[in-house]
Amino acid sequence: MTVQEPAAHAEPAGIRPAVRAVPAYPFTSIDVPIKLDQNESPYDFPEELKQEVYRRLAERDFNRYPDLHADALKHLIGRYEDWPHTGVVLTPGSNVLIKILTELAGIEQTVLTTNPTFSVYSLEAQLLDATLVQVPLNPDFSLPAAALKTELARHKPGVLAIAQPHAPTGHIDTDADLLELLEAARDWVVVIDEAYHQFSGTDRRDLVRRYPNALSLRTFSKAWGLAGIRAGYALAGPEVAENLQKLVSAFNVNVMTETVLEVALEHPEYMKARIEQCLRERARIQAALADHPNCQVLPSQANFFLMRTPNADLAYAHLLAHGIVTRRQDNLHMLQGCLRVAVGTPQENDRFIAAMKAFH
Ligand SMILES: *Cc1c(COP(=O)(O)O)cnc(C)c1O
C-alpha cells in the first residue's frame, strides 16, 4: 500500500501566527543510566502500593467515562490539604493548570513573571498571545518586588506567576516580599507555584486564604514520585476555582490516574520519608563540592540545584560521558555557565560527585 503524500505547499493558513512563532518545547530525552535532568523523584512509586493499584484497577470499568470533574479525588485532596473541596481544581499535570490560568486571565491581558522563570509560564503566554512581561530577578535570585509592583501598576491586570521555591534557581522568598506583592496585585490572578514546596518546607496556603485572588499550584510529579501519572492541582478560593474549572476539559482525569492518586493519598508517609533523604543528600553534595576550583553549587531549597562552571558546554559533556544527564540553563538570563541538577539516589549522587571531582 502506498501512503498518499500531502499536497505540496499545503500552507495551513488557519494556524494562528502566535503558535507558528513559538518553537516546540525544547526537550530531548537522553538515555543514560543517571537521569538528573527533570527534577523527578529518583524512586518509583513503592512496589506494594503499585500492587494495590493493580488490584483496584482490575475492578474498574474501562468502558465507562471517569468522574466528570474528579469530585471524589477533590474530596480526598481537600482532606489531605485541609482545603475545601470546592476550591480544588485537578488536571493532568500542573502544566495544564498553567495553560488554563493563562486562558482564564492572560489572553488579551498580561502575564507577568520573572526572568528567568519556569518556561511554561512564558510559553503559554506566547502561544495564547497574552502580553508577556518579565522582570529580572535580583542578583541574589530574590524577587524584584519593587520592579514587579511597577509593572503591576503599568499593565492591564492578568496573571502574576511566581514559583516558590523558584524554578530554576531553587530560591525561596520571604513572606514579607510575597505579602507586598499580593497587596499590590489585588486585581490580578496570582499564581504561587508550589511544585517543590515539600523540599523547602514552605506552604503558602495561608496567603491564599487571605487573598482569594491568589492560588497555590501543587503537583504529584516531584515529591510524590508520580511524574508518569500526570496529575496536579490548584488550591484556590471558590470563585477562582469555579471559573478555572470551566476551562478544564470534561473527564480530564482518567481512571488509572484516579486509582493511583487514591492509593497515594492514603499513604503519604512514603513521600515524607523521601524528602528527608533528599535534603540530606543535597547538603552532602553541596559540602563535597564546596572547595571545587571549577564549579560552584548554588544554594537551593528544592530537590535540584544550579551548578555554575566556567564552561557549561564542557561540564555537560563531561557528565554525559560519565553516564549522567543534567539540564543546561546557561542560555537563561543571569545563569551563564549554569547546569541544573536534580538530587538523585545516594549511589547516583556518589557518581555525580566523583565525576565532578574529575572535572578540571
Ligand atoms: C515540575 C514543575 C511543575 C509540575 O508540572 P507537572 O505538569 O505537574 O508535571 C510545575 N511547576 C514547576 C515550576 C515545575 O518545575
The ligand as a Gaussian input file, in Angstrom:
#p B3LYP/6-31G(d) Opt

LIG

0 1
 C        7.875000      20.293000      37.509000
 C        7.144000      21.575000      37.689000
 C        5.756000      21.602000      37.661000
 C        4.972000      20.327000      37.513000
 O        4.460000      20.106000      36.267000
 P        3.500000      18.859000      36.048000
 O        2.773000      19.203000      34.802000
 O        2.573000      18.797000      37.243000
 O        4.358000      17.639000      35.940000
 C        5.110000      22.811000      37.860000
 N        5.800000      23.940000      38.089000
 C        7.133000      23.946000      38.140000
 C        7.855000      25.214000      38.445000
 C        7.848000      22.769000      37.926000
 O        9.189000      22.778000      37.946000

